Amino acid sequence: MNPSTLIGIFASILLLVSVLFFTAESPESFINLPGLAIVVTGTLAATFISYPLKEVLRVVRLVGLVFRRENTYVRDDINELVAMARLWFKGDVRAVEKELEHTRNPFLRTGIQLVIANTKEDEIFDMLRWRIARLKAREHAEAQIFRTMATYAPAFGMIGTLVGLVNMLEVMDAGDLDVIGPRMAVALLTTFYGILLANLVFKPIAVKLERRTEERLITMNMVLEGISLITKRRLPSFIEETLNSFIANYNDEIRDASIKPRPSAASTPIKG
């Protein structure tokens, strides 16, 4: 399981346990199935109305990505690109084609196949950039569905609050607290459920999917850069160094604190 998701789930459970057992006389007072049904059913109904069925069903399957650690295989892509660059630099096209048979990255495979086919460099870039744009648009739309659900959930929480208040007003003249209490619970807890689902379920999933898309786009742009360098017949060592820069850890580009300056260079900074 993805460790950050596991930590988030544990923290969410801890929060709910704290709310249920330390801020209320009875934990059952925060459990109201009719109010929860209003929020969940209303949110799902509005989502199905807003988006085509196939898109909603596809997004439901993506929820599993939030809970498991996804391998990006960036290092494998770099090794494959560098190996193909060496073979291409030697002019061994047949060996490059054999190497492609074991390539699991379809984006990389398409790019190298276009290079082997002597496709013009501009046409190669147009094709690959179009595929990058298509993936970005599709996955952005998938994350947007969860952001839309995060908008609907509090709204239906407010609807449940209004329903509960109307029902409470109808029985208020009777003065029966046994009847007024459940109506008031629906009125207050539906808003609580809507806000909770929006901020602990729907929005985090959307952010997680957006981060996944960013990582995938970085990988695709790295492959695009590698293919560009191969078409320009740059040295494999230069290609490898360039591709490694895409996955290098962040370093301060101005000052490296791990290196001690020479005594002569440790003078007082010039004031300007």
ROVOLO-728249 format. One line per field, with one value per residue (C-alpha): residue number from 1; residue in one letter; chain; x, y negated, z. Coordinates in Angstrom, 3 decimals, padded with zeros to 6 digits. Layout:
N
seq = (NUM, ...)
type = (A, ...)
mol = (A, ...)
px = (X, ...)
py = (Y, ...)
pz = (Z, ...)
This chain:
272
seq = (1, 2, 3, 4, 5, 6, 7, 8, 9, 10, 11, 12, 13, 14, 15, 16, 17, 18, 19, 20, 21, 22, 23, 24, 25, 26, 27, 28, 29, 30, 31, 32, 33, 34, 35, 36, 37, 38, 39, 40, 41, 42, 43, 44, 45, 46, 47, 48, 49, 50, 51, 52, 53, 54, 55, 56, 57, 58, 59, 60, 61, 62, 63, 64, 65, 66, 67, 68, 69, 70, 71, 72, 73, 74, 75, 76, 77, 78, 79, 80, 81, 82, 83, 84, 85, 86, 87, 88, 89, 90, 91, 92, 93, 94, 95, 96, 97, 98, 99, 100, 101, 102, 103, 104, 105, 106, 107, 108, 109, 110, 111, 112, 113, 114, 115, 116, 117, 118, 119, 120, 121, 122, 123, 124, 125, 126, 127, 128, 129, 130, 131, 132, 133, 134, 135, 136, 137, 138, 139, 140, 141, 142, 143, 144, 145, 146, 147, 148, 149, 150, 151, 152, 153, 154, 155, 156, 157, 158, 159, 160, 161, 162, 163, 164, 165, 166, 167, 168, 169, 170, 171, 172, 173, 174, 175, 176, 177, 178, 179, 180, 181, 182, 183, 184, 185, 186, 187, 188, 189, 190, 191, 192, 193, 194, 195, 196, 197, 198, 199, 200, 201, 202, 203, 204, 205, 206, 207, 208, 209, 210, 211, 212, 213, 214, 215, 216, 217, 218, 219, 220, 221, 222, 223, 224, 225, 226, 227, 228, 229, 230, 231, 232, 233, 234, 235, 236, 237, 238, 239, 240, 241, 242, 243, 244, 245, 246, 247, 248, 249, 250, 251, 252, 253, 254, 255, 256, 257, 258, 259, 260, 261, 262, 263, 264, 265, 266, 267, 268, 269, 270, 271, 272)
type = (M, N, P, S, T, L, I, G, I, F, A, S, I, L, L, L, V, S, V, L, F, F, T, A, E, S, P, E, S, F, I, N, L, P, G, L, A, I, V, V, T, G, T, L, A, A, T, F, I, S, Y, P, L, K, E, V, L, R, V, V, R, L, V, G, L, V, F, R, R, E, N, T, Y, V, R, D, D, I, N, E, L, V, A, M, A, R, L, W, F, K, G, D, V, R, A, V, E, K, E, L, E, H, T, R, N, P, F, L, R, T, G, I, Q, L, V, I, A, N, T, K, E, D, E, I, F, D, M, L, R, W, R, I, A, R, L, K, A, R, E, H, A, E, A, Q, I, F, R, T, M, A, T, Y, A, P, A, F, G, M, I, G, T, L, V, G, L, V, N, M, L, E, V, M, D, A, G, D, L, D, V, I, G, P, R, M, A, V, A, L, L, T, T, F, Y, G, I, L, L, A, N, L, V, F, K, P, I, A, V, K, L, E, R, R, T, E, E, R, L, I, T, M, N, M, V, L, E, G, I, S, L, I, T, K, R, R, L, P, S, F, I, E, E, T, L, N, S, F, I, A, N, Y, N, D, E, I, R, D, A, S, I, K, P, R, P, S, A, A, S, T, P, I, K, G)
mol = (A, A, A, A, A, A, A, A, A, A, A, A, A, A, A, A, A, A, A, A, A, A, A, A, A, A, A, A, A, A, A, A, A, A, A, A, A, A, A, A, A, A, A, A, A, A, A, A, A, A, A, A, A, A, A, A, A, A, A, A, A, A, A, A, A, A, A, A, A, A, A, A, A, A, A, A, A, A, A, A, A, A, A, A, A, A, A, A, A, A, A, A, A, A, A, A, A, A, A, A, A, A, A, A, A, A, A, A, A, A, A, A, A, A, A, A, A, A, A, A, A, A, A, A, A, A, A, A, A, A, A, A, A, A, A, A, A, A, A, A, A, A, A, A, A, A, A, A, A, A, A, A, A, A, A, A, A, A, A, A, A, A, A, A, A, A, A, A, A, A, A, A, A, A, A, A, A, A, A, A, A, A, A, A, A, A, A, A, A, A, A, A, A, A, A, A, A, A, A, A, A, A, A, A, A, A, A, A, A, A, A, A, A, A, A, A, A, A, A, A, A, A, A, A, A, A, A, A, A, A, A, A, A, A, A, A, A, A, A, A, A, A, A, A, A, A, A, A, A, A, A, A, A, A, A, A, A, A, A, A, A, A, A, A, A, A, A, A, A, A, A, A)
px = (000.000, 001.102, 002.698, 001.403, -002.138, -001.767, -000.650, -003.557, -006.093, -004.666, -004.773, -008.377, -009.456, -007.693, -009.524, -012.921, -012.249, -011.285, -014.492, -016.709, -015.265, -013.841, -016.206, -019.579, -021.385, -022.426, -020.580, -023.907, -024.941, -022.674, -024.198, -027.236, -027.873, -030.622, -028.337, -025.442, -027.741, -028.818, -025.198, -023.910, -026.939, -027.226, -023.525, -023.549, -026.733, -025.372, -022.094, -023.841, -025.927, -022.825, -020.581, -020.996, -021.374, -018.134, -016.090, -017.552, -016.989, -013.405, -012.704, -014.095, -011.451, -008.752, -009.492, -007.317, -004.294, -004.566, -004.111, -001.233, 002.277, 002.709, 006.092, 007.052, 009.952, 011.805, 015.199, 014.264, 013.227, 016.532, 018.531, 016.563, 016.983, 020.729, 021.145, 019.244, 021.233, 024.479, 023.168, 021.807, 025.090, 026.848, 024.340, 023.050, 019.379, 018.555, 019.799, 017.629, 014.588, 015.354, 015.698, 012.266, 010.685, 011.392, 010.318, 007.222, 006.815, 004.525, 005.375, 009.094, 008.508, 006.500, 009.165, 012.026, 009.988, 009.456, 013.183, 013.969, 011.442, 013.430, 010.457, 011.159, 012.147, 009.321, 006.751, 008.074, 007.797, 004.296, 003.096, 004.620, 003.547, 000.014, 000.062, 001.356, -001.426, -004.028, -002.908, -002.812, -006.337, -007.781, -006.262, -007.075, -010.717, -010.587, -009.283, -011.836, -014.660, -013.535, -013.177, -016.745, -017.893, -016.090, -018.240, -021.488, -021.058, -021.260, -024.116, -026.171, -025.171, -026.890, -029.914, -030.102, -029.860, -032.837, -034.822, -034.091, -035.075, -038.356, -039.242, -038.303, -040.538, -043.481, -043.312, -042.129, -045.667, -046.013, -043.059, -041.996, -038.202, -038.088, -039.310, -037.489, -034.115, -033.785, -034.966, -032.307, -029.673, -030.422, -030.271, -026.804, -025.091, -025.734, -023.593, -020.965, -020.988, -020.808, -017.797, -016.089, -016.472, -015.372, -012.179, -011.152, -012.185, -012.923, -010.378, -007.458, -008.181, -008.256, -004.933, -003.388, -004.471, -003.160, 000.218, 000.277, -000.387, 002.456, 004.890, 003.759, 004.131, 007.669, 008.496, 006.988, 008.849, 012.043, 011.479, 010.691, 013.965, 015.870, 014.347, 015.176, 018.817, 018.897, 017.608, 020.380, 022.925, 024.266, 026.744, 025.130, 027.019, 025.542, 022.069, 022.412, 023.537, 020.689, 018.059, 019.429, 018.785, 015.050, 015.108, 017.892, 017.047, 016.498, 019.681, 020.253, 021.532, 023.116, 024.926, 026.067, 026.238, 028.049, 031.238, 033.441, 034.879, 038.599, 039.898, 040.528, 036.959, 035.450, 035.746, 032.918, 030.391, 030.547, 027.787, 026.164)
py = (000.000, -003.565, -004.709, -008.290, -007.018, -004.618, -007.465, -009.611, -006.855, -006.261, -010.000, -010.216, -007.292, -008.864, -012.128, -010.423, -008.369, -011.548, -013.243, -010.285, -009.335, -012.542, -015.297, -013.593, -011.897, -009.085, -008.062, -007.007, -010.670, -011.147, -008.229, -009.063, -006.796, -008.908, -011.965, -009.951, -008.483, -011.964, -013.066, -009.900, -009.282, -012.913, -013.204, -010.033, -011.051, -014.479, -012.930, -010.451, -013.281, -015.421, -012.832, -009.947, -006.514, -005.131, -007.987, -007.524, -003.766, -004.237, -006.667, -004.248, -001.726, -004.376, -004.680, -001.615, -003.605, -005.809, -002.847, -001.089, -002.197, -002.684, -002.007, -004.484, -002.408, -005.615, -004.011, -001.146, -003.658, -005.509, -002.283, -001.238, -004.636, -004.700, -001.124, -001.955, -005.164, -003.168, -000.753, -003.581, -005.488, -002.384, -002.127, 001.286, 000.824, 004.528, 004.648, 001.645, 003.433, 006.490, 004.271, 002.813, 006.259, 006.158, 002.538, 002.300, -001.460, -002.008, -005.718, -004.958, -002.146, -004.397, -007.094, -004.729, -003.077, -006.482, -007.154, -003.818, -004.621, -007.820, -009.996, -013.707, -015.065, -017.606, -014.939, -012.708, -015.523, -016.474, -012.892, -012.371, -015.765, -015.038, -011.808, -013.697, -016.280, -013.531, -011.735, -015.009, -015.943, -012.500, -012.156, -015.755, -015.007, -011.920, -013.919, -016.636, -014.171, -013.770, -017.540, -017.850, -015.283, -017.313, -020.268, -018.304, -016.628, -019.790, -021.071, -017.949, -018.226, -021.614, -020.106, -017.483, -020.251, -022.032, -018.785, -018.145, -021.670, -021.499, -018.179, -019.553, -022.605, -020.383, -018.540, -021.429, -022.303, -018.872, -019.571, -015.916, -015.838, -012.208, -013.376, -016.703, -015.181, -012.861, -015.633, -017.973, -015.258, -014.920, -018.692, -018.993, -015.726, -015.883, -019.027, -017.268, -014.240, -016.391, -018.372, -015.232, -013.316, -016.304, -016.974, -013.492, -011.422, -013.228, -016.065, -013.889, -011.353, -014.153, -015.551, -012.068, -011.466, -014.881, -014.138, -010.793, -012.598, -015.044, -012.183, -010.406, -013.602, -014.068, -010.533, -011.060, -014.341, -012.604, -009.937, -012.657, -014.409, -011.136, -010.441, -013.991, -013.473, -010.137, -011.755, -014.329, -011.488, -012.821, -010.700, -008.023, -009.329, -012.796, -011.303, -009.330, -012.391, -014.460, -011.851, -011.395, -015.093, -014.385, -012.137, -013.816, -014.891, -018.577, -020.480, -024.138, -025.554, -028.575, -027.184, -023.686, -023.690, -020.334, -021.816, -023.946, -027.081, -027.812, -030.036, -032.840, -032.604, -032.755, -036.525, -038.888, -039.142, -042.298, -044.728, -046.196)
pz = (000.000, -000.627, 002.679, 002.496, 001.900, 004.824, 007.102, 005.900, 006.562, 010.032, 010.829, 009.555, 011.720, 014.698, 014.041, 013.846, 016.976, 018.816, 017.691, 018.575, 021.951, 023.409, 022.281, 022.675, 025.524, 023.188, 019.984, 018.507, 018.390, 015.332, 013.458, 011.364, 008.417, 006.770, 006.748, 005.325, 002.680, 001.577, 001.060, -000.605, -002.818, -003.848, -004.659, -006.745, -008.533, -009.444, -010.610, -012.907, -014.323, -014.926, -016.626, -019.081, -017.525, -018.999, -017.503, -014.026, -014.105, -015.298, -012.470, -009.875, -010.938, -010.486, -006.768, -006.247, -007.450, -004.389, -002.069, -003.779, -004.558, -008.284, -009.835, -012.541, -013.977, -014.852, -014.328, -016.671, -019.349, -019.022, -019.303, -022.385, -024.045, -023.385, -024.653, -027.837, -028.239, -028.181, -030.787, -032.930, -032.673, -033.999, -036.854, -035.738, -036.625, -036.405, -032.799, -031.950, -033.375, -031.249, -028.192, -028.910, -028.603, -024.860, -024.301, -022.086, -022.447, -025.484, -025.651, -025.860, -028.346, -030.661, -030.604, -031.435, -034.190, -035.773, -035.554, -037.229, -039.978, -040.752, -039.865, -039.860, -036.475, -036.407, -037.219, -034.443, -031.926, -033.081, -032.710, -029.259, -027.942, -029.093, -027.081, -024.040, -024.398, -024.799, -021.627, -019.695, -020.788, -020.045, -016.594, -015.687, -016.508, -014.282, -011.323, -012.040, -011.418, -007.807, -007.444, -008.702, -006.132, -003.463, -004.525, -004.550, -001.146, 001.033, -001.134, -000.481, 003.155, 003.195, 001.452, 004.178, 006.762, 005.193, 005.069, 008.724, 009.727, 007.798, 009.430, 012.821, 012.394, 011.501, 014.832, 017.007, 018.116, 019.665, 021.969, 021.887, 022.281, 021.143, 017.741, 017.552, 018.431, 015.389, 013.068, 014.469, 014.131, 010.414, 010.054, 011.599, 010.692, 006.954, 006.727, 008.835, 006.511, 003.382, 004.576, 005.859, 002.596, 000.526, 002.477, 003.590, 000.569, -002.687, -002.640, -001.451, -004.202, -006.781, -005.570, -005.574, -009.164, -010.220, -008.640, -010.458, -013.733, -013.074, -012.489, -015.638, -017.685, -016.374, -017.462, -020.926, -021.396, -020.338, -022.990, -025.535, -024.716, -025.040, -028.455, -029.514, -028.593, -030.413, -033.611, -033.281, -032.821, -029.553, -027.637, -025.422, -022.382, -022.945, -023.371, -020.135, -018.177, -019.594, -018.752, -015.233, -014.616, -014.862, -011.795, -009.814, -006.301, -005.757, -004.960, -004.274, -007.567, -005.837, -002.802, -001.784, 002.015, 002.133, 000.645, 002.890, 001.266, 001.045, 003.841, 001.381, 000.134, 003.627, 003.832, 004.584, 001.737, -000.327, 000.489, -002.551)
